[in-house]
Amino acid sequence: LRHFLLEEWNTKITTAMNNEDTRDKLGNDRPALDYQVGITDKWKAVGPAHKQRFLQYDDTNTTATAICSDTGEYLHHVRHTLFKSTAFGKWLGYITSLDYPLGQRGRVRRFRPGLDYTVAHYGVLTTHSVLDATLCFCAGNGEQCTFDEETNELIGSDDDAIWESGDVGGFECYIAADEGGEDDNDGRDAEYDDEDDTRLLSVSASNNTLSLVYRDPGTMRFVKYVGR
């Protein structure tokens, strides 16, 4: 669902996001050489590194308010006033035909280019089906690109096209778990192979876009390493 938030809020969030990336010297092909970049008293690093690395916003003792000064506060506000609201739960039930959600959990994450990712592993499997609702903000206009069969290229803004191509990662990938179980995989985490027939779905990063994926207990998901 593209252009999900009103443009007023999209502008606030993306402006704050771009300012923080500029401050931290991230993005625009600037190499990320410091694993500690972006870590503050609110943005905490999440690991372990063999399964995941990204920053998560710590909303402990934080009150949701429309008067925000940084990206974390804006996204915290959206999560608590929109995603956790009764009206949003009713809307999700209506458009998905899944009825009102029995429960919810969520978090605000930051994936730093050149540093962050998650890995598919058996610990992410659930015992029941769940609806993943992911609101993404990144470079670009959040427009759907078209494919030119003659040139074999995506047509759209450069930023939208590079995310949709998957060349820089950042996409959320869903794969089927090995039916044999973790022991049959020698304890190794599942690895992504572009030709692997266990891949069920890939959702490209797209600005101000909400993606909804209904995931059954036999499905793993991960966010591909953000190359740049």
N, C-alpha and C positions, 0 to 999 in steps of 0.2 A: 504494500500500500504506500505509494510514493507521495511526497509532499504531505506527510501525515500531520505534523504540527502546523499551526498557523504561521505564516511567513514572519510575523513579528517575533515569535519565539525561535523559529529557525535562525533568524538573523542574530538574535542575542547569543544563542548557543554557538553557532559557527564562528562568530566574531571573537568570542572568548576563547574558543578552541584554537583558532589561528594565532591569536596573541600569545597563548601559552606555548604553542609549538615554536613560534619565533623566539620567544624568551629562552626556551630550552634548546634551541638550535636543532630542532627535529624536522624532518620532512624536506621536500624540495631537493632530494638527493644529497642532503647533508648526512654524512655517516654518523651513526650513533655509537660512540666509543665509551660511554659511561653507563654502566648498568644501574647506577643510582639516580640517573637523570629523572626529574619529575617526582621523585619521592619526597613527600612532605608529611606533616603531622596528620593530614587527612587522606592523602593518597599513599596506600600501603602496597608494598610488593607482595605478590602472591606466588607461591611455588608449590611443591619442589620443582626444580628446573627440568627434571626428566619427564615431568607431566604437564607443566604449564609455567608461563611467566607473563604477567601483566600487572597493571596497577589497579587496585580496587579502592573506591571511595569509602572511607569510614564515616558513616553517618551517625555514629554513637553520640548522643547528646547534641545532635544537630536538629534544629527546628526548620521545617520546610517553610520557605518564605519566597514571595515573588521578587523581593529586593535582593538580588544576587550580584556577586562580584567576580565569580569565576565559573568555569565549566562544571566543576563538580557540584557547586551549589545549584546551578540551573538544572542539571540532570537529577539531583536529589529532589528538587522541587517537583519535577515532572513525575518522578517515580511515586512520590508520596501523595500528590494531589490528583494525579490522573490514573496511573497504573494500579494503585491500591484502592481506588474508589469503587463504590458499589455500582455506579453508572457504567464504568468501564467493564466491570465483570459481567453486567447484564448485556452490554454491547457485544463482548466476546462470545457469550453464550448464544446470542441471536445470530451473529454472522457465521458462526461455525457449526451451529446445530448441536453443540455439546452441552447445552444448559449452563447454568451459573457455575463457575468454578468452585470446587470443594475447598480449595486452599490455594495459596500462592507464595512464591518466594522469588526474590530478584536481587540484583545488585547493579551498581554502576561501575563500568570497567573502562580503562584506557589502555589501548594497544599502541605501544610506541614503535614507529618504523625502525627496522633494523634490529629489534630486540625481542618482540613479544609474540606469543603463540599459545595454543593449547594442544594437547596430544590426545588422540582417541585411546582409551584404556577401559578395562572392564569395570573400574570404579565409577564410571559415569552412567552405567546402565541403571535403569529404574525397574521397580517391581510392578509398575502399572503404566499405562499410557499417559503422556503429559502433552500439554500444548506449550510450545516454546514461542514466546512473543518477544522479539528482539527489535528495539528501535536503534538505528544506526546513524551516526554522524561522521562524515569524512569529507575529504576534498571532492568537489564536483557539485552539479546542480540536481542530482538525484533523478535524472531523466533516463528513460529506457533507450538504449542504443539500438540501431538497426544494423543488419548485416548485409554488406555488399558482396554478392556472390562473385562478381567479376574481379574485384580487387582482393577478395578474401579478407576484408577489414571491417571493423566495427565503425559505424558512422554515428558521431555524437561529439560532445565536448571531450577534450583530451583526458580530463580527469575521470569523467564517467566511463569512458571507453577503457582506460587502463585498469580500473577496478573490475569492470565486467569481464575483461579478458582473462583475469585470474593471474596474470604474469607477475604481479607484485604481492600475491597472497591476499590475506585479509578476509577471504571468503569462509563462510561457515559450511562445513562439509558433513554430511550424514552418510554413514556406512553401516552395513549389516555386520553384526558381531559373528564371530566364528561359532557355528553351532556346537562345535566340540568343547567349547569352554576355554578358559584361560590356560589350563594345563596343556592343551593341545597346541598352544602358541608359545610353549617354552617360557611362559612368564613374561614375554616381551609385549610391549604396547603395540597396538595396531599401527601399521605404517600406511601412509597415503600413497597410492599408485594411480596415476592418471588413467591407466588402462585397466584398473582393477574393477571387475564386475560386481564387487560388493558395494560400490558407491551407489547410493540411492538418490542423492540430491546435493547440489551445491548452491548456496545462496550468496551472491556477490555483495560486497560492501557497497552501499548506496546512500547518499546523504538524505537525511530526514525521511527515512523509509522504514516502515514497520513490516517485518516479515513474521508470518504465522506458520508454524510447522507442527503437525500432530505426529508425535514420535511414540512408537510402541516400545515395549520393554527390550526388544532385541536389537535396538538401534543405538549406535554410538555417534557422538558428534564431536567436532573439534574446529578450532579456528586456525587456518593455515598461517604459518609464520609470515608476518608482515615484512616483506623484503625492503620496501621503501615507500 
